[in-house]
Amino acid sequence: MKLKTLVLLIPLALLQNGCSFAKDSKASPKNVPILFSDVTEEVGIRSSPSWKYGGPAIADLNGDGRYELMLGNHDRVPAQLFWAKADNTYTEHHEAIAQWDLHGIAAGDYDNDGDGDIIIAMGGGNGANPKPPRFIQNNNGEFKDVTQSSGIAEMGARGRSARWIDLDSDGDLDLLQINAAQLQSETGPRNLLFENLGDGTFTYRSSAVFDQLDAEKVLVSDFNGDHIPDLVAFSPLQFLQGNNDFTFTDVTQSRLPKGFEDDDFISAVAEADIDNDGDLDYYVARGKTYYQIANNAVSFNPQTTRLDLRDEGNKSHDGISFDAEGDVVLSDFWHWPRNIKVTFPVFLGKNKVALDTPTSSVTVTQQEALGFPDSVQENGWYLGYLGNGKWRMEWKLNGNLAWDIRASVTGLTSVTPDWEPQHLGVQDLLLRNDGDTFTDISTKLPALSGDNNWGVITGDFNNDTFQDFFIYRFGELKTRIADVLIVNEGSEMFSQRLDHQANVLSDGGHGDMGAAFDYNQDGDLDIFSGDDDDGKWRLYRNLGSSNTHSYVHAHIGYSRNGVDPIGAEVKVTTKSGSQFKRIGSGSATHSQSTLNMAHFGLGHDTKIERIQVRWRDGTTAQLTGVDANKIHVFGTPNPQP
């Protein structure tokens, strides 16, 4: 193989036709930077370093006009629920809502009682123990597990992404779940779709295109503007047009550009009307998963002198050479077991003196590691000092023993792998909706859209009327790097910013996924983020452009027919033009949010000509000639009797 040296988101009396609640904000023509401040501890959010699984679920569970936070920690740490308070702080629910092998979370009012119920996709023990989604009914803040009584318990899967969606336009929320690939011995559908019968129970519905769909993540959207929910599934990237009868038509080939090939490595998708023409465009974040990264991946930082490496845990024998002037420090040697209990010690020097796996820092001297063994046969790491500052490390696996293996060595001046190190970056996509087809305008994105990007959220972070994107970057193998704020400058021009301060780089972990919402209702979109691989949950307050640009919040409640906000469409018109949003998650990996407080930046406009709302049952409402810098409310806080 080729050698390569590396040096390197008030209770309100709502009226059907809308009402308003003023916020203290003034418009000014002066532009300000887009900066954020970490307010996590200040607002009462506490989390432990843990594995995440596809971002938070953000929704107003109790109808008070503020968003709750549902946090899907994957394994060691239970899923958390934080209730929003009127003073812009949060309090954690008195008990965990779920734990162990948790994947995507979603909230929706399936029983139409005015509060949000929770569904959680549960893993299936790598296929050995398929499980149904866990169904948690919310009754005024008290939760009850209704998985058995709801009628969904008999169908298990390797759950990944659960979604609330009205698939027959009858006004209640149906349920679908996208799952991981089945084992060869499994029978039945890979993915699950359940019809809401309106009596608290569900029944399974087979759907030809959906049943065996090859995807683990999905964004519920409406890419053809027919008011019927569609699916953007991935990876690979697939567009499924909803037929309003629990079936879908796969329109991927007809909608994507001819010859389009970049449909793999899809990590997250966001919907946004980037050009304010009234339809939804799509930012597609692309990056490599843990398993894809774990194959000849190396990071070396000459400033810190640290080498980090990851390799696949299959049967293999690989190696790397490096230079170090003195002793070296071994740390973070780890493997992700593949249903097999096995240890990987480090064997030092020619005599292969065994050292327990160095999960924390262990210094190894040149003398301790002198020489290199003639034979490498046992599972483990082999480290030898060859003289003249030259070192050699190899690793041997006699079977498919792990999902990946990892190691770090500090004190080095250069490294030379035996193989060409894997390039982790993959170019993101930007698909402009041109009616019946998408046009690929990815070349208009800035350079860092080509990194290893795991998540994307969208919103107008500077209130200039254009939808921006916040991109979560995986970073180096053991080093958190700043995420990228991609600012929509208009006319399909985009700039990138790293100085936004919406990161705590010292936390470690990796960029994963988040949500954009105005937690303190000051008119500026804030960012809530979860870092994976033993990272934390953090809330970043937008320091503000509400004093320079105007905004409006359209708070969407229930229609007069009692239909919840999911899928409602909002159009805001000022003298400068119109903007469009669909009430839903906005972006998605495994979890689904319901962001029913639609935020619009209005630039320098302080008067709104019209706000129009259409619920998915066809009910409409509007306000005309209203002020900016306010919350305008549409519908009712609870379904009317």
C-alpha positions as CSV (number, residue, x, y, z in Angstrom):
1,M,0.0,0.0,0.0
2,K,1.1,3.6,-0.5
3,L,3.0,5.1,2.3
4,K,2.1,8.6,3.5
5,T,3.7,10.7,6.1
6,L,1.4,13.0,8.1
7,V,2.7,16.2,9.8
8,L,0.4,17.7,10.2
9,L,-36.4,26.1,21.1
10,I,-47.3,31.9,28.3
11,P,-50.3,30.4,28.3
12,L,-52.3,32.4,25.7
13,A,-56.0,32.9,25.1
14,L,-56.0,32.0,21.4
15,L,-58.6,33.0,18.8
16,Q,-59.2,31.2,15.5
17,N,-58.4,34.2,13.4
18,G,-55.3,35.1,15.4
19,C,-54.2,37.3,18.1
20,S,-50.9,39.0,19.1
21,F,-48.5,39.2,22.0
22,A,-46.0,42.0,21.8
23,K,-42.3,41.5,22.5
24,D,-39.9,44.2,23.5
25,S,-37.9,44.7,20.3
26,K,-36.9,47.5,18.0
27,A,-35.8,47.4,14.4
28,S,-32.5,49.1,13.4
29,P,-30.7,49.1,10.1
30,K,-27.4,48.3,11.6
31,N,-26.0,44.8,10.9
32,V,-24.5,42.8,13.7
33,P,-22.4,39.6,13.8
34,I,-24.2,36.3,14.4
35,L,-22.9,35.3,17.8
36,F,-24.1,32.9,20.4
37,S,-23.4,32.3,24.2
38,D,-23.5,29.1,26.1
39,V,-26.4,29.3,28.6
40,T,-26.8,25.6,29.4
41,E,-26.1,25.7,33.1
42,E,-27.8,29.1,33.5
43,V,-31.1,27.8,32.2
44,G,-30.9,24.5,34.3
45,I,-30.0,22.0,31.6
46,R,-27.8,19.2,33.0
47,S,-26.4,16.3,31.1
48,S,-23.7,13.7,31.4
49,P,-21.2,12.9,28.6
50,S,-22.9,10.1,26.7
51,W,-23.6,8.6,23.3
52,K,-26.4,10.4,21.5
53,Y,-28.6,9.1,18.7
54,G,-29.6,11.6,16.1
55,G,-30.4,14.8,17.9
56,P,-33.1,16.1,20.2
57,A,-36.9,16.1,19.8
58,I,-38.3,19.6,20.5
59,A,-42.0,20.1,21.0
60,D,-44.6,21.9,23.2
61,L,-45.9,19.0,25.2
62,N,-48.3,20.9,27.5
63,G,-49.6,23.7,25.2
64,D,-48.1,26.6,27.1
65,G,-46.4,28.1,24.1
66,R,-42.9,27.0,25.1
67,Y,-40.8,24.1,23.9
68,E,-39.9,21.0,25.9
69,L,-36.7,19.2,25.3
70,M,-36.6,15.4,24.8
71,L,-33.0,14.1,24.7
72,G,-32.3,10.7,23.3
73,N,-29.2,9.4,25.1
74,H,-28.4,6.1,23.6
75,D,-27.3,3.6,26.2
76,R,-25.6,4.4,29.6
77,V,-27.6,7.5,30.3
78,P,-31.5,7.4,30.2
79,A,-33.5,9.6,27.9
80,Q,-34.2,13.0,29.5
81,L,-37.2,15.3,29.4
82,F,-36.8,19.0,30.4
83,W,-40.0,21.1,30.9
84,A,-39.8,24.8,29.8
85,K,-40.8,27.4,32.4
86,A,-42.1,30.9,31.9
87,D,-38.8,32.4,33.1
88,N,-36.9,30.9,30.3
89,T,-35.4,28.1,32.4
90,Y,-35.9,24.4,32.3
91,T,-36.7,21.7,35.0
92,E,-36.0,18.1,34.4
93,H,-38.8,15.6,34.6
94,H,-38.8,13.6,37.9
95,E,-38.0,10.3,36.2
96,A,-36.4,9.1,33.0
97,I,-38.9,8.6,30.2
98,A,-36.9,5.6,28.8
99,Q,-33.6,3.9,28.9
100,W,-31.3,1.4,27.2
101,D,-30.8,1.1,23.5
102,L,-32.7,4.2,22.6
103,H,-32.8,5.7,19.1
104,G,-35.1,8.4,17.6
105,I,-37.7,10.2,19.7
106,A,-40.8,12.0,18.4
107,A,-43.8,13.8,20.0
108,G,-47.3,14.3,18.7
109,D,-50.9,14.4,20.0
110,Y,-52.1,11.1,18.7
111,D,-55.2,11.0,21.0
112,N,-56.1,14.6,20.4
113,D,-56.3,15.6,24.1
114,G,-54.2,18.7,23.8
115,D,-50.8,17.4,25.0
116,G,-47.9,15.8,23.2
117,D,-47.4,12.0,23.4
118,I,-44.0,10.4,22.9
119,I,-42.8,7.6,20.7
120,I,-39.3,6.2,21.0
121,A,-37.6,3.9,18.5
122,M,-35.9,1.0,20.4
123,G,-32.9,-0.9,19.1
124,G,-33.2,-4.7,18.5
125,G,-30.0,-6.0,20.0
126,N,-28.3,-6.0,16.6
127,G,-31.3,-8.0,15.3
128,A,-31.2,-10.6,18.0
129,N,-34.2,-9.1,19.9
130,P,-36.4,-6.9,17.7
131,K,-38.5,-4.5,19.7
132,P,-41.6,-2.4,19.0
133,P,-41.4,1.3,19.5
134,R,-42.1,2.4,23.1
135,F,-45.3,4.3,23.2
136,I,-45.7,6.8,26.1
137,Q,-49.1,8.6,26.6
138,N,-49.0,12.0,28.1
139,N,-51.9,12.9,30.5
140,N,-51.3,16.4,31.8
141,G,-47.6,15.7,32.4
142,E,-48.0,12.2,33.8
143,F,-46.7,9.5,31.5
144,K,-48.1,6.0,30.9
145,D,-46.6,3.3,28.8
146,V,-49.3,2.2,26.4
147,T,-47.2,0.1,24.0
148,Q,-49.3,-3.0,24.7
149,S,-52.7,-1.5,24.7
150,S,-52.1,0.7,21.6
151,G,-51.9,-2.4,19.3
152,I,-48.3,-1.9,18.1
153,A,-46.5,-4.3,20.5
154,E,-46.6,-7.4,18.3
155,M,-44.3,-6.1,15.6
156,G,-40.7,-5.6,16.6
157,A,-37.7,-4.3,14.7
158,R,-34.3,-2.8,15.0
159,G,-35.9,0.6,15.6
160,R,-34.1,3.7,14.3
161,S,-36.5,6.6,13.4
162,A,-40.1,7.0,14.5
163,R,-42.4,9.7,13.0
164,W,-45.9,11.1,13.6
165,I,-47.6,11.7,10.3
166,D,-51.2,11.9,8.9
167,L,-51.2,9.5,6.0
168,D,-54.9,9.6,5.1
169,S,-55.9,13.2,5.9
170,D,-58.4,12.1,8.5
171,G,-57.0,14.6,11.1
172,D,-55.3,12.2,13.5
173,L,-51.7,11.2,13.5
174,D,-50.6,7.9,12.2
175,L,-47.2,6.4,13.0
176,L,-44.3,5.1,11.0
177,Q,-41.0,3.7,11.9
178,I,-37.9,3.4,9.8
179,N,-35.6,0.5,10.9
180,A,-32.2,-0.9,10.5
181,A,-31.6,-3.8,8.1
182,Q,-33.0,-7.2,9.1
183,L,-31.0,-10.3,9.7
184,Q,-31.4,-13.0,7.1
185,S,-33.4,-15.1,9.5
186,E,-36.0,-12.3,10.0
187,T,-39.4,-12.3,8.3
188,G,-42.0,-9.7,7.8
189,P,-41.5,-6.0,6.9
190,R,-38.3,-4.1,7.7
191,N,-40.2,-0.9,8.3
192,L,-43.5,-0.4,10.2
193,L,-46.5,1.7,9.4
194,F,-49.5,2.0,11.7
195,E,-52.9,3.6,11.1
196,N,-54.5,5.6,14.0
197,L,-58.0,4.1,14.4
198,G,-59.1,7.1,16.5
199,D,-59.9,5.1,19.6
200,G,-56.4,5.0,21.1
201,T,-55.3,2.0,19.1
202,F,-53.4,1.5,15.9
203,T,-53.4,-1.2,13.2
204,Y,-50.6,-2.3,11.0
205,R,-50.8,-1.2,7.3
206,S,-48.6,-2.8,4.7
207,S,-47.2,-0.3,2.1
208,A,-45.3,-1.8,-0.8
209,V,-42.7,0.9,-1.4
210,F,-42.3,1.6,2.3
211,D,-42.1,-1.9,3.8
212,Q,-38.6,-2.8,2.7
213,L,-37.3,0.8,2.1
214,D,-33.5,0.8,2.6
215,A,-33.1,3.7,5.0
216,E,-32.6,4.4,8.7
217,K,-33.5,8.1,8.8
218,V,-36.3,10.2,7.3
219,L,-37.6,13.7,7.1
220,V,-41.4,14.2,6.8
221,S,-41.9,17.0,4.3
222,D,-44.0,18.1,1.3
223,F,-41.7,18.5,-1.6
224,N,-44.4,18.8,-4.3
225,G,-46.6,21.3,-2.4
226,D,-49.9,19.2,-2.6
227,H,-50.5,19.4,1.2
228,I,-49.9,15.6,1.5
229,P,-46.9,14.6,3.5
230,D,-44.0,13.1,1.6
231,L,-40.9,11.3,2.9
232,V,-37.2,12.2,2.3
233,A,-35.5,9.0,3.3
234,F,-31.8,8.3,3.6
235,S,-29.2,6.9,3.1
236,P,-29.3,6.5,0.2
237,L,-31.2,9.6,-0.7
238,Q,-34.8,8.7,-1.7
239,F,-37.9,10.9,-2.3
240,L,-41.2,9.1,-1.6
241,Q,-44.4,11.0,-2.7
242,G,-47.3,10.4,-0.3
243,N,-50.5,9.3,-2.0
244,N,-52.9,10.0,1.0
245,D,-53.8,6.4,1.4
246,F,-50.8,4.9,3.3
247,T,-48.9,4.3,0.1
248,F,-46.0,6.1,-1.5
249,T,-44.7,6.5,-5.0
250,D,-40.9,6.5,-5.3
251,V,-40.1,9.6,-7.4
252,T,-36.4,9.7,-6.7
253,Q,-35.3,9.2,-10.3
254,S,-37.7,11.7,-11.8
255,R,-37.0,14.5,-9.2
256,L,-33.2,14.2,-9.0
257,P,-31.0,15.6,-11.8
258,K,-30.1,13.3,-14.6
259,G,-26.9,11.5,-13.9
260,F,-27.1,12.4,-10.2
261,E,-24.8,10.0,-8.3
262,D,-24.2,11.6,-4.9
263,D,-27.0,9.8,-3.1
264,D,-24.8,8.0,-0.5
265,F,-23.2,9.0,2.8
266,I,-26.4,11.0,3.7
267,S,-26.4,11.9,7.4
268,A,-29.1,14.6,7.8
269,V,-31.6,16.6,5.7
270,A,-33.1,20.0,6.2
271,E,-36.0,21.7,4.4
272,A,-35.9,25.4,3.8
273,D,-37.2,27.8,1.2
274,I,-33.8,29.3,0.5
275,D,-35.0,31.6,-2.3
276,N,-38.4,32.6,-0.9
277,D,-40.3,31.3,-4.0
278,G,-42.8,29.4,-1.9
279,D,-41.5,25.8,-2.2
280,L,-39.2,23.7,-0.1
281,D,-35.6,23.3,-1.0
282,Y,-33.3,20.8,0.7
283,Y,-29.9,20.9,2.3
284,V,-28.4,17.4,2.4
285,A,-25.6,16.9,4.9
286,R,-23.2,14.1,4.1
287,G,-20.7,12.4,6.3
288,K,-19.2,9.0,7.2
289,T,-20.6,6.9,10.0
290,Y,-18.6,5.4,12.8
291,Y,-18.3,2.2,10.9
292,Q,-17.2,3.9,7.7
293,I,-14.7,6.0,9.6
294,A,-13.3,2.9,11.3
295,N,-11.1,2.0,8.3
296,N,-7.6,3.3,8.0
297,A,-8.5,6.7,9.6
298,V,-5.7,8.8,11.1
299,S,-5.5,12.2,12.8
300,F,-2.1,13.6,13.7
301,N,-1.7,17.1,15.3
302,P,2.0,18.3,15.3
303,Q,1.1,21.0,17.9
304,T,-0.2,18.5,20.5
305,T,2.1,15.7,19.2
306,R,-0.9,13.3,19.4
307,L,-1.7,10.5,17.0
308,D,-5.3,9.2,17.0
309,L,-6.3,6.3,14.8
310,R,-9.3,4.1,14.1
311,D,-9.5,0.9,12.2
312,E,-12.1,-1.6,11.5
313,G,-12.5,-4.5,13.9
314,N,-12.5,-7.2,11.4
315,K,-9.9,-9.9,10.9
316,S,-6.8,-7.9,10.0
317,H,-3.1,-7.1,10.6
318,D,-2.1,-3.4,10.1
319,G,0.7,-1.1,11.3
320,I,2.1,2.4,11.5
321,S,5.5,3.8,12.1
322,F,6.3,7.1,13.9
323,D,9.1,9.2,15.2
324,A,9.4,10.3,18.8
325,E,12.4,11.9,20.5
326,G,11.6,10.5,23.9
327,D,9.0,8.5,25.8
328,V,5.5,8.1,24.4
329,V,2.1,8.2,26.1
330,L,-0.6,5.7,25.3
331,S,-4.2,6.5,26.0
332,D,-7.8,5.9,24.9
333,F,-7.1,2.4,23.6
334,W,-10.6,1.1,23.1
335,H,-12.7,-1.2,21.0
336,W,-16.4,-1.5,20.3
337,P,-17.2,-5.2,21.0
338,R,-19.1,-7.2,18.5
339,N,-21.0,-9.6,20.8
340,I,-17.7,-11.1,21.8
341,K,-15.9,-10.5,25.0
342,V,-12.3,-10.1,24.1
343,T,-9.4,-7.9,25.3
344,F,-6.7,-6.2,23.3
345,P,-3.6,-5.8,25.5
346,V,-0.5,-3.9,24.3
347,F,2.6,-6.1,23.9
348,L,5.8,-4.1,24.5
349,G,9.1,-4.7,22.7
350,K,10.7,-7.7,21.3
351,N,9.7,-9.9,24.3
352,K,6.1,-8.9,24.0
353,V,5.6,-7.8,27.7
354,A,1.9,-7.5,28.1
355,L,0.4,-4.2,29.3
356,D,-3.3,-4.0,30.1
357,T,-5.3,-2.0,27.6
358,P,-4.3,1.6,28.3
359,T,-7.7,3.3,28.5
360,S,-6.1,6.2,30.5
361,S,-2.6,7.7,30.0
362,V,0.3,5.3,30.4
363,T,3.9,6.4,29.7
364,V,6.1,3.9,27.9
365,T,9.9,4.5,27.8
366,Q,12.2,3.5,24.9
367,Q,13.8,0.9,27.1
368,E,10.4,-0.7,28.0
369,A,9.5,-1.0,24.4
370,L,12.9,-1.9,23.0
371,G,12.8,-4.0,19.9
372,F,9.9,-5.5,17.9
373,P,8.7,-9.1,18.1
374,D,9.5,-11.5,15.3
375,S,6.1,-12.9,15.4
376,V,2.7,-11.2,15.7
377,Q,0.0,-13.8,16.4
378,E,-2.2,-12.9,19.3
379,N,-5.1,-10.4,19.3
380,G,-3.8,-7.1,20.5
381,W,-1.5,-4.1,19.9
382,Y,2.3,-4.4,19.4
383,L,4.6,-1.5,20.2
384,G,8.3,-1.4,19.7
385,Y,11.2,1.1,19.9
386,L,13.6,0.5,17.0
387,G,16.2,3.1,17.9
388,N,17.2,6.5,16.6
389,G,13.8,7.9,17.6
390,K,12.0,5.3,15.4
391,W,8.9,3.5,16.7
392,R,6.7,0.8,15.3
393,M,3.1,-0.1,16.3
394,E,1.0,-2.9,14.8
395,W,-2.3,-4.5,15.7
396,K,-3.7,-8.0,15.0
397,L,-7.2,-9.3,15.1
398,N,-7.8,-13.0,14.4
399,G,-11.5,-12.6,13.6
400,N,-14.3,-10.1,13.3
401,L,-14.1,-9.1,16.9
402,A,-15.1,-5.5,17.1
403,W,-17.1,-2.8,15.3
404,D,-14.0,-0.6,15.4
405,I,-10.7,-0.2,17.3
406,R,-9.2,3.0,18.5
407,A,-5.9,4.2,20.0
408,S,-4.0,7.5,20.8
409,V,-0.3,8.0,21.2
410,T,1.2,11.3,22.3
411,G,4.8,12.6,22.1
412,L,5.3,12.1,18.3
413,T,6.9,14.3,15.7
414,S,5.7,12.5,12.6
415,V,3.7,9.4,11.6
416,T,3.9,7.1,8.5
417,P,1.0,4.7,8.1
418,D,1.4,1.5,6.1
419,W,-1.6,2.5,4.1
420,E,-3.2,5.6,2.5
421,P,-5.2,7.3,5.3
422,Q,-8.9,7.6,4.6
423,H,-10.2,11.0,3.6
424,L,-13.3,11.6,5.7
425,G,-14.8,14.6,4.0
426,V,-17.8,14.2,1.7
427,Q,-19.5,17.1,-0.2
428,D,-22.9,18.3,1.1
429,L,-25.7,18.8,-1.4
430,L,-28.1,21.8,-1.9
431,L,-31.1,20.9,-4.0
432,R,-33.2,23.8,-5.3
433,N,-36.9,22.9,-5.9
434,D,-37.9,23.8,-9.4
435,G,-41.4,22.4,-9.4
436,D,-41.3,18.8,-10.7
437,T,-37.6,18.4,-10.3
438,F,-34.6,19.5,-8.2
439,T,-31.6,21.3,-9.5
440,D,-28.3,20.6,-7.8
441,I,-26.7,23.9,-6.8
442,S,-24.2,22.4,-4.4
443,T,-21.3,24.2,-6.1
444,K,-22.7,27.4,-4.6
445,L,-21.9,26.2,-1.1
446,P,-18.7,27.3,0.7
447,A,-15.7,25.0,1.2
448,L,-16.5,23.6,4.6
449,S,-19.7,22.1,3.2
450,G,-17.3,19.4,2.0
451,D,-16.2,18.2,5.5
452,N,-17.4,15.1,7.4
453,N,-20.8,16.6,8.3
454,W,-23.2,14.7,10.6
455,G,-26.1,17.1,11.1
456,V,-27.8,20.2,9.7
457,I,-30.5,22.6,11.2
458,T,-32.0,25.6,9.5
459,G,-33.4,29.0,10.4
460,D,-32.9,32.7,9.8
461,F,-30.3,33.3,12.4
462,N,-29.8,37.0,11.6
463,N,-33.4,37.9,10.7
464,D,-32.6,39.1,7.2
465,T,-35.4,37.1,5.5
466,F,-33.1,34.3,4.2
467,Q,-32.9,30.8,5.7
468,D,-29.4,29.9,6.9
469,F,-27.9,26.5,7.9
470,F,-25.9,25.3,10.9
471,I,-23.8,22.3,10.0
472,Y,-22.5,19.9,12.6
473,R,-19.0,18.6,11.8
474,F,-17.7,15.3,13.1
475,G,-14.3,16.8,13.5
476,E,-11.0,15.0,14.0
477,L,-11.0,11.5,15.5
478,K,-10.5,12.7,19.1
479,T,-10.8,16.5,18.7
480,R,-14.0,18.6,18.6
481,I,-13.8,21.3,16.0
482,A,-16.1,24.3,15.4
483,D,-19.3,23.7,13.5
484,V,-20.1,25.8,10.5
485,L,-22.7,28.5,10.2
486,I,-23.6,28.9,6.5
487,V,-25.2,32.2,6.0
488,N,-27.6,32.7,3.1
489,E,-26.7,36.0,1.6
490,G,-29.5,35.9,-1.0
491,S,-29.3,35.3,-4.8
492,E,-27.9,31.8,-4.1
493,M,-24.8,33.2,-2.4
494,F,-23.6,31.6,0.8
495,S,-20.8,32.4,3.2
496,Q,-19.3,30.3,6.0
497,R,-18.5,31.4,9.6
498,L,-16.7,29.6,12.4
499,D,-16.6,32.5,14.9
500,H,-20.3,32.1,16.0
501,Q,-19.3,30.7,19.4
502,A,-22.0,28.0,19.4
503,N,-19.5,25.4,20.5
504,V,-17.6,24.3,23.6
505,L,-14.6,22.7,22.0
506,S,-13.1,21.5,25.3
507,D,-16.0,19.1,25.8
508,G,-14.6,16.6,23.4
509,G,-17.1,14.4,21.5
510,H,-18.1,15.1,18.0
511,G,-20.7,17.3,16.3
512,D,-23.9,15.3,15.8
513,M,-27.3,17.1,15.6
514,G,-29.5,19.8,17.2
515,A,-32.4,22.1,16.7
516,A,-33.0,25.8,16.1
517,F,-35.8,27.6,18.1
518,D,-36.3,30.8,20.1
519,Y,-36.2,29.4,23.6
520,N,-36.5,32.9,25.3
521,Q,-38.9,34.4,22.7
522,D,-36.7,37.5,22.1
523,G,-37.0,37.2,18.4
524,D,-33.6,35.5,17.7
525,L,-33.2,31.8,16.9
526,D,-31.1,30.0,19.4
527,I,-29.3,26.7,18.9
528,F,-29.6,23.5,21.0
529,S,-27.0,20.9,20.2
530,G,-26.0,17.4,21.3
531,D,-22.4,16.2,20.8
532,D,-22.0,12.5,20.3
533,D,-19.3,10.1,21.4
534,D,-19.4,11.1,25.1
535,G,-20.4,14.7,24.4
536,K,-23.0,16.8,26.2
537,W,-26.2,18.7,25.4
538,R,-25.9,22.4,25.3
539,L,-28.1,25.5,24.6
540,Y,-26.6,28.5,22.9
541,R,-28.5,31.8,23.1
542,N,-28.4,34.0,20.0
543,L,-26.9,37.3,21.1
544,G,-29.1,39.1,18.7
545,S,-30.1,40.8,15.7
546,S,-33.6,41.6,16.9
547,N,-32.4,45.1,17.6
548,T,-31.3,45.5,14.0
549,H,-33.7,43.3,12.1
550,S,-37.4,42.7,12.6
551,Y,-39.0,39.3,13.2
552,V,-42.4,37.6,13.7
553,H,-43.5,34.4,15.4
554,A,-46.6,32.7,14.1
555,H,-47.7,30.4,16.9
556,I,-49.8,27.6,15.4
557,G,-52.3,25.8,17.6
558,Y,-55.2,23.5,16.7
559,S,-57.6,24.2,13.8
560,R,-61.2,24.9,14.5
561,N,-61.8,21.2,13.6
562,G,-59.4,20.2,16.3
563,V,-56.5,19.2,14.1
564,D,-53.0,19.6,15.6
565,P,-50.4,21.9,14.0
566,I,-48.2,19.2,12.3
567,G,-48.2,19.9,8.6
568,A,-49.7,23.3,8.8
569,E,-48.4,25.9,6.3
570,V,-47.6,29.5,7.1
571,K,-47.0,32.3,4.7
572,V,-45.8,35.8,5.8
573,T,-46.0,38.7,3.4
574,T,-44.4,42.2,3.9
575,K,-43.6,44.9,1.4
576,S,-40.3,43.2,0.7
577,G,-41.9,39.9,-0.3
578,S,-43.2,36.6,1.1
579,Q,-41.8,33.7,3.1
580,F,-43.1,30.2,3.6
581,K,-42.7,27.5,6.2
582,R,-44.2,24.1,6.9
583,I,-44.8,23.2,10.6
584,G,-42.8,20.1,11.3
585,S,-39.3,19.2,12.3
586,G,-37.5,21.4,9.8
587,S,-34.6,18.9,9.7
588,A,-34.0,15.4,10.9
589,T,-31.8,12.5,11.4
590,H,-33.3,9.9,13.8
591,S,-35.6,12.2,16.0
592,Q,-38.5,14.4,15.0
593,S,-39.4,17.8,16.4
594,T,-42.7,19.7,16.1
595,L,-41.7,23.4,15.8
596,N,-45.1,25.1,15.8
597,M,-43.8,28.5,16.7
598,A,-42.8,29.5,13.2
599,H,-40.1,32.1,13.2
600,F,-39.6,34.6,10.3
601,G,-36.9,37.2,10.0
602,L,-38.3,40.3,8.3
603,G,-35.2,42.4,7.7
604,H,-36.0,46.1,8.0
605,D,-39.8,45.7,7.6
606,T,-41.8,46.6,10.7
607,K,-45.3,46.1,9.2
608,I,-46.7,42.8,8.0
609,E,-49.2,42.9,5.2
610,R,-50.6,39.4,5.8
611,I,-50.0,36.2,7.7
612,Q,-51.8,33.2,6.3
613,V,-52.1,29.7,7.9
614,R,-53.5,26.6,6.3
615,W,-53.9,23.5,8.5
616,R,-53.7,20.0,6.9
617,D,-57.5,19.7,7.2
618,G,-57.8,22.6,4.8
619,T,-58.9,25.1,7.5
620,T,-57.4,28.5,7.1
621,A,-56.9,31.7,9.1
622,Q,-55.1,35.0,8.5
623,L,-54.2,38.3,10.0
624,T,-53.6,41.5,8.0
625,G,-51.9,44.8,8.7
626,V,-50.2,43.6,11.9
627,D,-46.9,44.7,13.6
628,A,-43.7,42.9,13.4
629,N,-41.7,41.9,16.5
630,K,-44.6,40.1,18.1
631,I,-46.0,36.7,18.6
632,H,-49.2,36.2,16.5
633,V,-51.3,33.3,17.5
634,F,-53.5,31.2,15.3
635,G,-55.9,28.5,16.3
636,T,-56.7,27.2,19.8
637,P,-54.4,25.8,22.5
638,N,-56.4,22.6,22.8
639,P,-58.8,20.7,20.5
640,Q,-62.2,22.2,20.8
641,P,-64.9,19.8,22.0
